[in-house]
Amino acid sequence: MSEKEQWKPGNMLYPIPAVMVSCASETYKPNIITIAWAGTVCSSPAMVSISVRKERFSYNIIKESGEFVINLVTRELVKQADYCGVRSGREIDKFKEMKLTPSKSTKISAPGIVESPVNIECVVKQIIPLGSHDMFLAEVVGVTVDKRYMDEKGRFHLNKSGLIVYSHGEYYALGDLLGKFGYSVKKKK
């Protein structure tokens, strides 16, 4: 058995999704911020959260508009996602610089990103101050998916899109299928 070392409390819940969050408002032009603090919080109603530092340019855009789009990131988008996480929209147009295409959302004004396989349209329900970040708790009001990953039976194959995760400062592609939900208790034939 290996020996363990005690560390100070910190965020070691890895890997986590790295997503590009697009936003816009009447005051601000469309922008993209890369977020690693994002997650599902409820299934009915469908709700998600993102946590953003108050200093970030997108913080005020999301706070003012009360909406945003979570765009999933693939292998093909990882460089754009990294760029959108380290450059500020105060100085540049990230859509233009990264050659990303804004898409019209179905339920909100904020644009999605065409190149992303999934665009999750969100309406902010609550902003919760937490410390270094504020959490935007939001209801999912619309989802669009790339038809390239649909089969002839109408099943969506998201895992064929090449999704990535973020782990302790590094990006990784998701890999091998290890099992499906419930496989550990499924009766063998």
C-alpha positions as CSV (number, residue, x, y, z in Angstrom):
1,M,0.0,0.0,0.0
2,S,1.3,3.4,-0.9
3,E,2.0,6.1,1.7
4,K,-0.1,9.3,1.5
5,E,1.0,12.9,2.3
6,Q,-1.3,15.5,3.8
7,W,-1.9,18.7,1.8
8,K,-3.7,22.0,2.7
9,P,-7.3,22.1,1.6
10,G,-7.6,22.8,-2.2
11,N,-9.5,22.0,-5.3
12,M,-8.2,18.5,-6.4
13,L,-11.5,17.3,-8.0
14,Y,-10.0,16.4,-11.4
15,P,-10.6,15.9,-14.2
16,I,-13.3,18.4,-15.0
17,P,-14.8,19.7,-18.2
18,A,-13.2,22.7,-19.8
19,V,-15.9,24.6,-21.7
20,M,-16.1,27.8,-23.7
21,V,-18.9,30.0,-22.4
22,S,-20.2,32.6,-24.9
23,C,-22.0,35.7,-23.8
24,A,-23.2,39.1,-25.0
25,S,-25.3,41.9,-23.7
26,E,-26.7,45.3,-24.9
27,T,-23.6,47.0,-23.5
28,Y,-20.9,44.5,-24.4
29,K,-20.0,42.8,-27.7
30,P,-20.1,38.9,-27.8
31,N,-17.3,37.3,-25.9
32,I,-16.0,33.9,-25.0
33,I,-14.5,32.8,-21.6
34,T,-13.1,29.4,-20.9
35,I,-14.4,27.9,-17.7
36,A,-13.2,24.9,-15.8
37,W,-15.5,25.5,-12.9
38,A,-18.7,24.3,-14.6
39,G,-21.1,21.5,-13.7
40,T,-24.5,19.9,-13.6
41,V,-26.5,20.7,-10.5
42,C,-30.0,19.4,-11.2
43,S,-31.8,17.3,-13.8
44,S,-35.4,18.5,-13.4
45,P,-35.4,21.4,-14.1
46,A,-32.1,21.0,-16.0
47,M,-29.7,23.3,-14.2
48,V,-26.0,24.0,-14.4
49,S,-23.5,26.3,-12.7
50,I,-20.4,28.2,-13.8
51,S,-18.1,30.0,-11.4
52,V,-16.4,33.2,-12.7
53,R,-14.0,35.7,-11.0
54,K,-15.5,39.2,-10.7
55,E,-12.4,40.7,-12.4
56,R,-13.0,38.7,-15.7
57,F,-14.5,40.7,-18.6
58,S,-17.3,38.2,-19.1
59,Y,-18.5,38.4,-15.5
60,N,-20.3,41.8,-16.1
61,I,-21.6,40.6,-19.4
62,I,-23.2,37.6,-17.9
63,K,-24.4,39.5,-14.8
64,E,-26.0,42.2,-17.1
65,S,-27.6,39.9,-19.6
66,G,-28.6,37.1,-17.2
67,E,-27.7,34.5,-19.8
68,F,-24.9,32.5,-21.4
69,V,-24.1,29.5,-23.6
70,I,-22.0,26.6,-22.5
71,N,-20.1,25.2,-25.6
72,L,-18.5,21.8,-25.2
73,V,-14.8,21.6,-26.2
74,T,-13.3,18.9,-28.5
75,R,-9.8,18.1,-29.6
76,E,-10.2,20.4,-32.5
77,L,-11.2,23.3,-30.3
78,V,-8.7,22.9,-27.4
79,K,-6.3,25.6,-28.7
80,Q,-9.1,28.0,-29.1
81,A,-10.4,27.1,-25.6
82,D,-7.0,27.7,-24.1
83,Y,-6.6,31.1,-25.9
84,C,-10.1,32.2,-24.8
85,G,-9.1,31.4,-21.2
86,V,-5.8,33.4,-21.2
87,R,-6.7,36.4,-23.3
88,S,-9.2,39.1,-22.3
89,G,-12.1,40.2,-24.4
90,R,-11.5,43.7,-23.2
91,E,-8.7,44.0,-25.9
92,I,-9.7,41.5,-28.6
93,D,-12.6,39.9,-30.4
94,K,-12.1,36.2,-29.5
95,F,-14.6,35.0,-32.1
96,K,-12.6,36.8,-34.8
97,E,-9.1,36.0,-33.5
98,M,-9.9,32.3,-33.1
99,K,-11.9,32.1,-36.3
100,L,-15.0,30.8,-34.4
101,T,-18.5,31.3,-35.8
102,P,-21.2,32.7,-33.6
103,S,-24.5,30.8,-33.9
104,K,-27.9,32.2,-33.2
105,S,-29.4,30.6,-30.1
106,T,-33.0,29.3,-30.0
107,K,-34.1,30.7,-26.7
108,I,-31.7,33.5,-25.6
109,S,-29.8,36.4,-27.2
110,A,-26.2,35.2,-26.3
111,P,-24.6,33.4,-29.3
112,G,-23.4,29.8,-29.3
113,I,-20.3,28.6,-31.1
114,V,-21.0,26.7,-34.4
115,E,-17.8,24.6,-34.2
116,S,-18.8,23.1,-30.8
117,P,-20.7,19.8,-30.9
118,V,-23.1,21.0,-28.1
119,N,-24.4,24.4,-27.2
120,I,-26.3,24.7,-23.9
121,E,-28.4,27.8,-23.6
122,C,-28.7,29.1,-20.0
123,V,-30.6,31.7,-18.1
124,V,-29.2,32.8,-14.8
125,K,-31.4,32.2,-11.8
126,Q,-29.1,33.2,-9.0
127,I,-25.6,34.6,-8.4
128,I,-23.9,33.2,-5.3
129,P,-20.8,35.0,-4.0
130,L,-18.3,32.3,-2.9
131,G,-15.0,34.0,-2.4
132,S,-12.5,34.1,-5.3
133,H,-15.4,33.3,-7.7
134,D,-19.1,33.9,-7.9
135,M,-21.3,31.0,-9.0
136,F,-23.9,31.6,-11.7
137,L,-26.7,29.1,-11.1
138,A,-28.6,28.8,-14.3
139,E,-31.5,26.9,-15.9
140,V,-30.9,25.2,-19.2
141,V,-33.5,26.6,-21.6
142,G,-32.3,25.2,-24.9
143,V,-29.7,22.7,-26.3
144,T,-28.5,22.4,-29.9
145,V,-26.3,19.5,-31.1
146,D,-24.2,18.9,-34.2
147,K,-26.1,16.6,-36.6
148,R,-22.7,14.9,-37.6
149,Y,-23.0,12.9,-34.4
150,M,-26.6,11.7,-34.9
151,D,-27.2,8.2,-36.2
152,E,-30.0,7.0,-38.4
153,K,-32.1,6.1,-35.4
154,G,-31.8,9.6,-33.9
155,R,-29.3,8.7,-31.2
156,F,-26.7,11.3,-30.4
157,H,-23.1,10.0,-30.1
158,L,-21.5,12.8,-28.2
159,N,-18.5,10.6,-27.2
160,K,-17.5,10.4,-30.9
161,S,-16.9,14.2,-31.0
162,G,-13.5,14.0,-29.2
163,L,-14.3,15.8,-26.0
164,I,-11.6,17.0,-23.7
165,V,-11.2,17.5,-19.9
166,Y,-8.9,19.7,-17.8
167,S,-6.8,18.3,-15.1
168,H,-4.5,20.3,-12.8
169,G,-3.4,22.8,-15.5
170,E,-3.4,20.4,-18.5
171,Y,-5.9,19.4,-21.2
172,Y,-6.6,15.7,-21.9
173,A,-8.7,13.9,-24.6
174,L,-11.2,11.5,-23.2
175,G,-10.3,7.9,-24.0
176,D,-11.5,4.3,-23.7
177,L,-15.0,3.2,-22.7
178,L,-14.8,1.4,-19.4
179,G,-18.4,0.5,-18.9
180,K,-21.9,1.9,-19.1
181,F,-24.1,3.1,-16.3
182,G,-25.2,0.1,-14.2
183,Y,-22.8,-2.4,-15.8
184,S,-21.5,-3.4,-12.3
185,V,-24.8,-4.9,-11.3
186,K,-26.1,-6.1,-14.7
187,K,-26.9,-9.8,-14.8
188,K,-24.7,-11.9,-17.0
189,K,-26.4,-14.1,-19.6
